[in-house]
Amino acid sequence: MMKVRHLLFGFLIAANLTAVAQNKPKEVLFTVDNKPFYSDEFARVYKKNLDLVKDESQKDLNNYLDLYTIYKMKIVKANQLGLQDGKQYQEELKNYRSQLAKNYTTDSKVTQELVNEAYKRMQKEVKASHILLLVKEDASPADTLKVYKRAMDVYILANKGKDFGDLAIQYSEDPSAKENKGSLGYFTAFRMVYPFETAAYETAKGSVSKPVRSQFGYHIIKVDDIRDNRGEVSVAHIMTAKPSDGNVELLAKAKNTIDELYKKLQQGEEFETLAKQFSEDKASSSKGGLLNTFSAGQLSSEFFEEVAFGLKNEGDYSKPFETDFGYHIVKLYKKIPMKSFEELRPEIENRIGKDDRSRLIVQSMNDYLRSKFPVKRNDKLYALVKKAVTDKVYDADYKLPENLKPFEGTLFTIKDKNVSGVEFLNFIKNEQRRAKEIKPVGKLVDTEYENFVNTQLANYNDAQLETEFPEFAAIMSEYRDGLLLFDLMEKEIWEKSKTDTVGLEKFYNEHKNNYKWAERYDAVVYSSTSKDAIAKARKFLKKNKTTEFIKDQLNTKEVVNIMSKTGVFEKGSDVLPTSLRAKKGISDVLQEGKYYYVVKVNEVKPAGLKTLEESKGRVINDYQQFLEEKWADDLRKEFTLKVNQDIFAKVKSELK
């Protein structure tokens, strides 16, 4: 549906964000029943769509004005019919505006800086270990400081030369530290939470970072190695699984099986076939062992990654090796270098939107809006609101006070918009379902107040976009009209042309001479690049052999000598050789270019009229065009159009 709409909007809509606002008085170019339409919009749309118009006549300003006035009459008609109130229309317009507004309501500078930073970091892979001391993200200052001091004590021990792995086992509250000594293997941008990633990339190889706060707690990070990004790798593997209960006999059997499979590979047997038969990785065995491409840090087994990246040539396979999951043989399909900045940009921008980094963009925009629209709070009313919020908010059981009159005053103002205390209380009530551990309740209210102000500022800023950015207003106006026109055309033209069977048949009968068959051939066309093969096919046809028989005789598993196509073909069809004679029977061998043909003509059908059913698609299309032209004439009669010729002459002069 949207593709059709976008094609329709090609007449007027090309969302160009670089449009320049004209700071001059609006001049009425024409009116439709006294509704004014302005010269600046007409000129902007004409220039914007000049390259899109293929019909040269439409580039003529007189013709274009005629098209444009009819377009606006249709929009006026759509509004008279109330199509602008349709639920689907309103929803689609809202969604489009929301997408378009993102270009104006995010900090593009900060976003670009984050994109550049991420791509730069992606050039390298960092191998790091960490010690984690847990602390909740919204813990009290006292509890946070307590954990920070413990983290500093561990940091000091690490810098005194204590073995980092031993410290991880002793102090880290990451459950995996007892087994891996805090080692996280190699990773690149977006693999870790942003604060952790930043600290890792800013710490020199062999050094230990000071405690770094993330949503999980404090991390002390040791950077073990830094290397160039190796890109991605595509591999397949054969795996024999380790028994979950550690059974020694089954473990030995798994090891013996992988060794036998390795010998089979060395004897020349196909990797993919063996993987399908014997690999115990059910997710990949049916695909010949093929895994999804991966980069450093994506798999749970660092050793598996090292083996895969260690293979040099496509088709090489490893010796059997062991991981926590079982025994493997890996075959290399392809090494994929890291993509360019432009290739990765869309992916990076998408990942930033889902990453902690997005908070920086939001915070930057919040700071900008607070400076753009200073907020002055009514502290007396705010104190009253705080008292009205109880601890029941933690159980999602908070209800508004029965008497809301004391809270109806203005809590704060954003330029010409007053926001009441009642609105803030409703915000708290609606948000209480989210888990909150910010205590006491007064601190929670302070936090929610900041969130509420940010929301109100964003909403206010969004509501001003049409006023502040003329190009935004123009694009929205054009899209709004385009949607209305689509709905109107569907109602007045497209549906009618499909359902008005009486009108369609009448139109067909009045124009049936436009829908004719050329001379047609009911035939089987045989073709080949081999003259000898086509001659043999002709001999078989002379003996009344079937198409299946001919193909069985002349085609092999290795070579297809004969192709055939059966049907009713009009004279001049690309399927038919041009030298074919209109004669029933088997043709001579005909040559065109590199191809040879023989045609078995079962019947020659003379030229004649198509039935309505045979030409229905084209008839409907022509009927739609007829209805639209008639409708345009009806609109000209229904509405009073007045063009200001002096202004039009001025527009012509400016556009030329």
Beta strands, then each sheet from edge to edge (+ up, - down):
strand 1: 28-32
strand 2: 35-38
strand 3: 124-134
strand 4: 183-187
strand 5: 212-213
strand 6: 217-228
strand 7: 232-241
strand 8: 321-322
strand 9: 326-336
strand 10: 376-377
strand 11: 410-414
strand 12: 417-420
strand 13: 516-517
strand 14: 520-528
strand 15: 563-570
strand 16: 585-586
strand 17: 590-592
strand 18: 595-605
strand 19: 608-609
strand 20: 641-643
sheet 1: 2+ 1- 20+
sheet 2: 4+ 3- 6+ 5-
sheet 3: 7+ 9- 8+
sheet 4: 10+ 11- 12+
sheet 5: 13+ 19-
sheet 6: 15+ 14- 18+ 16-
sheet 7: 15+ 14- 18+ 17-
end
